[in-house]
């Protein structure tokens, strides 16, 4: 049997390799040791990695006992990568459990919770800090720091100049307590923890690092302040049994400090493939290098393949990621002849690549970013004419790169609307996008699109679908819908609760539109009629009754935890929504561990819906909605990473934002013309990069 399968598998492997470009094939030919793949945008990093992973699994005979570990930054990227590898393995008739895909934090949490005695983390006793809880914790640590450090606080209060006027004192106190110090704490804690820096390290640096202020103003001892805030934060985490995302990485590293645990994980992992490597912080890279080491010979080369773009770490705006770390890795392995440069891209037309190359060269030579060039000297080239991947380097739309200088922001949106409409009329299947720097810019564009009187163009009636991603992501429909139905299950005799539940069914198109007041005015008679009752007997009413009584029966037959996925199925949720419902159920179960009742779940769910956004779970098909044909998508540049359209608009390009200057809010200028959190970030990065 093996002899019959082997030739077929060899043929399939050859077919997978032949479907790759030359530099992707070089990645697929990896047999061991460290490897860096420096790839330009659109070079097919994920496609090449998925093929290389499948070929490595086949070449080395990997299985559930000895797996290939694939790591990336986001859940959506992990799901996408997993599906691509599985497709190859099915064609090769190889076991699907021969590899695992994790996000960096998911991997760290798996390692930490498997060894709670070593990591100090057990989800039975510790709770992952939510954004809302984190904000409250930061505010508390600020108040505690102020109480314990009145002299440092007074120095901040006085700033550059202060005449003692009471109104100004109150204004500065409010700004420090609610804006400056919380932002400083958030920035410092994340930067320091993700680099393995302790409060004691910050205090030590404060003794030797100084930042002279303009006009002879005395230094505010920003690192001393940062160390105090960091110390308070860690104490509060311990007191309240919380962990944050950075703690996951630190806990995993504590586990791997044990020789026995380190041997266990290295025995299981044959090699580590990392996608989007430019988005890794230093400690995350340390974790991957530890896992990629040989289980027997500590001096053997690491089985570590890192794929990324050294000229962009788009997540560095809100994480400690920095392209400098991936660049350093590229330089190290280049000396060993283990650097692959994927400089061919099939995503864009040649004129767009020419513009991108010219921009990169100009920025490097302009000195805008200082004496050190900010970008790696890496040109983008079109693919060859016989490229194996279809539709590479498409013909340009119009001029390919079109520059406009509208007089006002409204004129900008008006011209985008007119150009979009012209492109749509020429090709109704076109895929267009507007990429903005901030969500508020996208909101402004969307509002004008819905105001044809101001815009003088009515896009909404043309057939071109407008999809505002920011508006969709702001919605919390899954938690709010589940809350509405749980409230009905708790009090089915309430007309208001019944009507609200029926309204959700109508909105979800689970029942036809009908007079809900007629159904909800007498709940008991509608839900459980007796022969003397005369409830509405229409098919629509019977459908509504069936759904409602099914929910009430589920309360009697199911414990609280699985009740939420059942509600999701009742509402007809899609894959992403069901995954979000499962995530929500896990969170509610964790937060109501001591009082696992329906009433307790409703209270927690009310807090979630009322005070914070609950982030949906990304699944394999989630990104398809961003790139549908006949659609104009409005989204931020961060979310656009890895997505392709036929045409893209980049509005509101202004020197104040690109390259931009650090903007200090007027209410914070009493400290000086700089941002205190940015000063701390710069000093910490200077020390950790040294």
Residue, then its C-alpha position, 0 to 999 in steps of 0.5 A: x500500500x505504501x508503494x502505491x501511495x508514495x508516487x502520488x504523494x511525490x507528484x502532489x509535493x512537486x505540484x505544490x512546489x511548482x505552484x510557487x514563485x522562485x523565492x517561495x520555492x526557496x522557502x519550501x526547500x528549507x530542511x532545518x536551521x534558522x531562516x529569515x524571509x524578508x518579504x515585500x507587501x504582496x509577495x505571498x508570504x502566507x501562501x509560501x509559508x503554508x506550502x513550506x509547512x506542508x512540504x516540511x511535514x511530508x519530508x520529515x514525517x511529522x505527526x501528533x507526537x512531533x509537530x510543526x508549530x506555526x505562529x502568527x499575530x492575529x486569530x484571523x491570520x492563524x485561521x487563514x494559515x491553518x486552512x491553507x496548510x490543511x488543504x495541502x495536507x488533505x491533498x497529500x493524505x497526511x494527518x491534520x494533527x501533524x501541525x498546530x497554529x497559535x497566536x503568540x498569546x494563545x501559545x503562551x497561555x497554553x504553555x503556562x496553563x499546562x504547567x501551573x505550578x511553574x508558571x504561577x498561572x491557573x485560570x481556576x484562581x486567576x482571571x484575565x484582565x478585560x479592557x474595562x477592568x484594566x482601565x479601572x486598575x490603571x485609575x486606581x494605581x494612579x490614585x495610590x501613586x499620588x497618595x504615596x508620592x506627593x512631592x513628585x506629583x506636586x512637581x508635575x502639578x507646577x509644570x513649567x510655570x504656576x502662579x497658585x491660582x486655584x482654578x488652574x490647580x484644579x484643572x491641572x489635577x484633573x488632567x494629571x489624574x484622568x489623562x497624563x498619568x493613566x496614559x503614562x502608566x498604560x504606555x510604560x507598563x506595556x513597554x516594560x513588561x513586554x521587554x522583561x523590564x521590572x519596576x526595579x530596572x526602571x528605578x535603576x535607569x532613573x539614576x543614570x538616564x536623564x532627559x534635559x528639558x528645554x529652557x532649563x526646566x527641571x527634569x520630572x523624573x519620568x522613569x521614577x514616576x513610571x516605576x512607581x506606577x508600574x509597581x502599584x499596577x503589579x501589586x493590584x494585579x496580585x491582590x485582585x488575582x488578575x493577569x494581563x496579556x504580557x503576563x502570559x508571555x512571562x509565565x510561559x518563559x518561567x515554565x521554560x526555565x525548567x529543564x524538564x518542561x523545556x525538554x517536554x515542549x522541545x520534544x513535541x515541537x520539530x520546528x517553529x514557523x513564524x508569520x508576520x515576524x515584524x510584529x513580535x516584541x522581544x520577549x515573544x521572540x525569546x519564547x519562540x527561540x526557546x521552543x525552536x531549540x534542539x531537545x538534546x543538543x543546546x548548541x545545535x542550530x535553531x529550527x526557526x523560520x521567521x517570515x515578515x516585512x522588515x519595513x512595516x510593523x503596523x501594530x507598533x502604533x499600539x504594541x511594543x513591536x518594532x521592525x528593528x528586531x526582525x531586521x536584526x534577525x535578518x542581519x544575523x542569519x544573512x551572515x550565514x547565507x540564510x536570508x531569503x529576500x522575496x522582492x517580487x509581488x503580484x498584488x499591484x500594477x507596476x506603476x504602483x510599485x514604482x511609486x512605492x519604491x520612489x517613496x521609500x527611497x525618498x524617505x530614506x534620503x530625506x532625513x525626516x526620520x533622523x540620521x538612521x534610514x528608517x527603512x531597509x533598502x528593499x525594492x519591490x519588483x513585478x513577477x515574471x510573465x510566466x508566474x504560476x499564480x493567476x492574475x498577478x500584476x493586473x493592469x492599472x485602473x486609469x492612470x494607476x496612481x492618481x493624485x488630487x488636491x481637493x480644497x476641503x475635506x468635503x471635496x475630498x469625499x465628493x471626489x472619491x464618491x464620483x470616482x468610485x461611481x465611475x469605476x463601478x459603472x465601468x465594472x459592477x464587480x469591482x472591489x474598492x476600498x477607502x483606507x483611513x488612519x483613524x476610525x473617526x475619519x471613516x465615520x466622517x466619510x460614511x456620514x457624508x455618503x449617507x448625506x446626498x444633499x451635502x455630497x451632491x451624489x447619491x451613492x446609496x441608490x446606485x447599487x454600489x454597496x458601502x461597507x463601513x467596517x468601523x460601524x460594523x465593529x462598533x456593534x455589540x449585537x451578539x452580547x446584546x441579543x443574548x442578553x435580551x433573550x436571557x432576560x426573557x428566559x428569566x422573566x417570561x411573564x413580562x410583556x416587555x421582555x417577551x416583546x424584546x425577545x420577539x423583536x430580536x427574532x424579527x431582526x434576525x429574520x427568524x420569524x416574519x414581521x408581525x404585530x408583536x404587541x398582539x403577541x406580547x400583551x398576554x405572555x402566558x396565554x401566548x406561550x402556553x394557551x389552554x382551550x379557553x384561550x384564543x391566541x393568534x393562530x397564524x403561522x408566523x405566531x406559531x413560529x414565534x411561540x415555538x422559538x420562545x417555548x424552546x428557549x424556556x424548555x432549554x432553561x430547564x434542561x441545560x445548565x447556564x454555560x451551554x445555554x448561550x451557544x443554544x441561544x446562538x443556534x436559535x438565532x441562526x448565528x453564522x460561524x463568526x457569531x457562534x464563535x463569539x457566543x462561545x467566547x462570551x459563554x466562556x467569559x461569563x462562566x469564568x466571571x460567575x464561577x462562584x455563583x453560576x446562576x442565570x441571574x449572575x450571568x445576566x448581571x455580568x452580561x449587562x456590565x459587558x453590554x453597558x460598559x465595553x465593546x466585546x470583540x468578535x472572534x475572527x474565523x476563516x471567512x470573516x475577511x471575505x466581507x471586506x473584499x466583496x465585489x461591487x463593494x466600497x469598503x471603508x476601514x483603517x490602514x491597520x485592518x487592511x493589512x493583507x487584504x487586496x482590492x482592485x482600487x484603493x483611495x487614500x484620503x486626508x494625506x497631510x503633512x501634519x499626519x504624514x510624516x506628522x508631528x507629535x501633537x500635545x493637547x493644549x490642556x497638557x502643555x503646562x508640563x512642556x511641549x512634549x508628551x510624558x508617555x512618549x518620553x517614557x516610551x523613548x527612554x525605555x526603548x533606548x535602554x532595551x534596544x541598547 
